[in-house]
Amino acid sequence: MEVNEESALLTDFICNECGEVYDLADNTKMIADTMKQIEKLQKELNSVGSEIKEEQGKKDKKLVKLLKKQEIEKKKLREKNKKIRDKLKKKNTPKKIKSKKKKK
């Protein structure tokens, strides 16, 4: 029969039913099993961590590619707008009228 430490202290480490002194339980097997489980979970955690890094790397590459594409589109749009502005400037600037001099 197993009892917790508090109950054992209250009864002076003597069993109420049979009158024998309590013995300490051997927890080495439970400790070994727990350590194996910790190692297994640690490996799984490392595996998941590496997968997360890999997916983040893919996500970052996609983002960089998208940003470059947007920058190129912005540059093309700026160039197009500049051409339009230049055409409008040429159209709106007053032309110099050349006057013909009369010959005498």
ABEGO torsion letter per residue (X at the ends): XBBBAAAAAAAGGBBAAAGBBBBBBBAAAAAAAAAAAAAAAAAAAAAAAAAAAAAAAAAAAAAAAAAAAAAAAAAAAAAAAAAAAAAAAAAABBBBBBBBBBBX
